[in-house]
Structures are given as C-alpha cells and as structure tokens.
Amino acid sequence: MKLLLWAGVIVAVIWILRSKKSSKAAPPKTPPPAPTQAPSAAGEAEKMLSCAYCGTHFPASEAVSGSSNLVFCSDEHRRQYLAR
C-alpha cells in the first residue's frame, strides 16, 4: 500500500515539473503581423483593361498591344485574334 502511495506522489511531482517546464519553454503567442500591400508609386489603383480576345480584365502594365488600338492579356491571344 505504501508503494502505491509513493508511486502516486512521484507521478504527481513529475507531472507538475513537466507542466511548469513546458509553460516556461513556450514562447508567448503573438498574432502574426498584418499583411501589408505595397502602395503604387502615385498611391492610386492601376487602370484595368479588358482583353479583346477573351474578355479577361488585367492591369494596364501587363497589356500587349495589337492593331487598331486593341489590347490583349497575352501575346498568344493577340496572335489568335489576328489569325481569325
């Protein structure tokens, strides 16, 4: 009977020591930093254009120019449009 009592005390002491050790080792939880968006040079949104072939909207900086002031989202769509 004394053996069971000592075993219980030893298990309790080990459990308490481990719980204190793990609480000290864990870094404090801080929320992740909020994602920041890079502002454009002028602080304004970039103009969006529509592809003459597929109708997809894309930023003006990615436009591929075609004949008669048409714009395309890619060179492949420009070639396919002109091949019609």
Secondary structure as GFF3:
##gff-version 3
##sequence-region A 1 84
A	DSSP	alpha_helix	2	25	.	.	.	ID=ss1
A	DSSP	beta_strand	48	50	.	.	.	ID=ss2
A	DSSP	beta_strand	57	59	.	.	.	ID=ss3
A	DSSP	three_ten_helix	60	62	.	.	.	ID=ss4
A	DSSP	beta_strand	64	65	.	.	.	ID=ss5
A	DSSP	three_ten_helix	67	69	.	.	.	ID=ss6
A	DSSP	beta_strand	71	72	.	.	.	ID=ss7
A	DSSP	alpha_helix	75	83	.	.	.	ID=ss8
###
